[in-house]
Amino acid sequence: MAGDSPSALPVQLVEQPRLQKLKEMFISKFGSAPKFYARAPGRVNLIGEHIDYCGYAVLPMAIEQDILIAVEPVQSQVVQLANTNSSYLDFSTSVNNIQINKTKPQWHNYFLCGLKGIQEHFGLNNPTGMNCLLDGSIPPSSGLSSSSALVCCAGLVTLRANGKTLSKVELAEICTKSERYIGTEGGGMDQSISFLAEEGTAKLIEFSPLRATDVRLPSGATFVIANSCVEMNKAATSHYNIRVMECRLATKLLSKSKDLEWRKMLRLHDVQTKLGVSLEEMLTIVEDVLHPEPYSAEEICKCLGISLEELHSQILSQNMQDVSTFKLYQRAKHVYSEAARVLEFQKICSEAPANALQLLGELMQQSHISCREMYECSCPELDRLVDICLQFGAIGSRLTGAGWGGCTVSMVPTDKLNTFLKNVKKAYYQTDGQRLAVENNSLFATKPGRGALVFVEA
């Protein structure tokens, strides 16, 4: 249940080869045994892209790939971090002076986000030190939320090491806020599903207040993740935060045109709530108020009746100061239409009509087209991969995660799964030597997995 704390499961390490191996590596690294283990899963978003930070519900599920950390609380006030993957360097720091470097999104900075979030929440003056060995199975920069899973796992580790408890919802909210220390203005989907996921069901995740509702996926289809092998790091590129800002500016212009208190309005959802209209009506308002041509900073100031100086100091964030044009119409149009597709997807899953798979597939297609044309968060490789997946029998296929690289998610009839995997492998991965090298982790069927938890040795 969402109100509960993440559970602590006693496990026999003999039955868990991955934990057993992690324990052995931990002992050879630190000279003593871990006291507990924590895991937080990655996720795949089935539909609802780039709308969580606008206040709208999304529909993800957890995947089995995760971040797993072995932990030993220690007397010294030092956190020592090591990774089973030797390309990630060891790191150590005093727990009393957490510095998170935004300019370089290195792996340990994501751990420090979760650590700092819990420390600040409880105002821990004397936080415990820890030795931690991390093992990750989520491909990095793939749009499957490896960074948020690391933030969440670090939050859970810090919570337990310091003898504190929180509900899953509280943990998700703290980890959402604390990931912003690295400069990503995320909306909370990734952290929420990492904590609130349950095996066998996807979740409709709604915000303000945060809540999760089971969504039973239709039988007869399997969701398949395919990695385009184009890496996208949200904290290292500005695309993501520019979109967040374009949505914020669209919110201000729409609010001003309707005589709302535009200075207080931050998210596109707020405009709909204040006006008390449907998503369809919001789309009509977007057509009436915003023009498809990009807006200059000067034009935005004119619409809002403010100076350029005020725009730069009050509204645009630090890293947005050089952006000269903003596509407000396209971004708002995507958000309101995608928010409606999420609710439609949920409705079809709960009513389960005979043609459910076809209807869901159509929604996935519309979502991808909107991401590509209106939100411009696709890339040629993702578009090609979506086309290949559809060509070989997917009923629906779309980019998932932030985009600009990363993965696609496809809904495939279960009886066609094996031929689908074989054909996509041949068409996308085997035509390219670099992709072939990583294709084992790049194309896989998935089912809804469970959320974050703690293991203790039985």
Salt bridges, closest charged atoms under 4 A:
GLU49 OE1 - ARG398 NH2 2.66
ASP66 OD1 - ARG18 NH2 2.83
ASP66 OD2 - ARG39 NE 2.71
ASP90 OD2 - LYS29 NZ 2.29
ASP135 OD2 - ARG18 NE 2.75
ASP190 OD1 - ARG43 NE 2.81
ASP190 OD2 - LYS234 NZ 3.58
GLU198 OE2 - LYS203 NZ 2.51
GLU206 OE2 - ARG211 NH2 3.36
ASP214 OD1 - LYS203 NZ 2.55
ASP214 OD2 - ARG216 NH2 3.87
GLU246 OE1 - ARG243 NH1 3.49
GLU246 OE1 - ARG331 NE 2.74
GLU261 OE1 - LYS264 NZ 3.07
ASP270 OD1 - ARG267 NH2 3.36
GLU287 OE2 - LYS333 NZ 2.87
GLU293 OE1 - HIS291 ND1 3.35
GLU299 OE2 - HIS291 NE2 2.71
GLU310 OE2 - ARG263 NH1 2.27
GLU338 OE1 - ARG341 NE 2.85
GLU338 OE2 - ARG398 NH2 3.77
GLU373 OE2 - ARG372 NE 2.78
GLU376 OE1 - LYS327 NZ 2.98
GLU376 OE1 - ARG331 NH1 2.99
ASP383 OD1 - HIS368 NE2 2.96
ASP432 OD2 - ARG435 NE 3.75
GLU439 OE1 - LYS425 NZ 3.67
GLU457 OE1 - LYS23 NZ 3.06
